[in-house]
């Protein structure tokens, strides 16, 4: 990272879309315009993610229905993974299935035990249109799967079933930001 700007340092913090916002529940559009506006969106997303103390953020979480996400996330060995992916595709999700606590910046303050694979690979491109392939294990694999879900119009509560789902939706409705929202 030396001699490179800190991601988000030239970005603006954007308002967060919260559970119930239609943008979070619809698949995002592919990015076709690789102009400077895309790089600014990515900067704004990093700034917003850091301000909210998150480890990943998809564009639809800041009101932009495009297939883009950013991340600054450790894996289980505490190795930091930092970057962005445009037009991401989850190409592998396998290994052991682990139920672990999962939260989301669009459901602030809430967590639920969510099943995810322990290994994930995502392919896409950078803001410059260069191919990128990102592989992760453990917590970082969870992050990659979570952000890929966002660009497909899913939030982690969509992966919950039974009492876990009911409890999460009830907590979202009761949250100050919830205003009775939920699915």
PyMOL commands that set and color helices and strands:
alter all, ss='L'
color gray80, all
select helices_A, chain A and resi 22-25+36-51+59-62+105-107+138-151+156-159+162-174
alter helices_A, ss='H'
color red, helices_A
select strands_A, chain A and resi 56-58+68-74+80-103+111-125+131-137
alter strands_A, ss='S'
color yellow, strands_A
deselect
rebuild
show_as cartoon
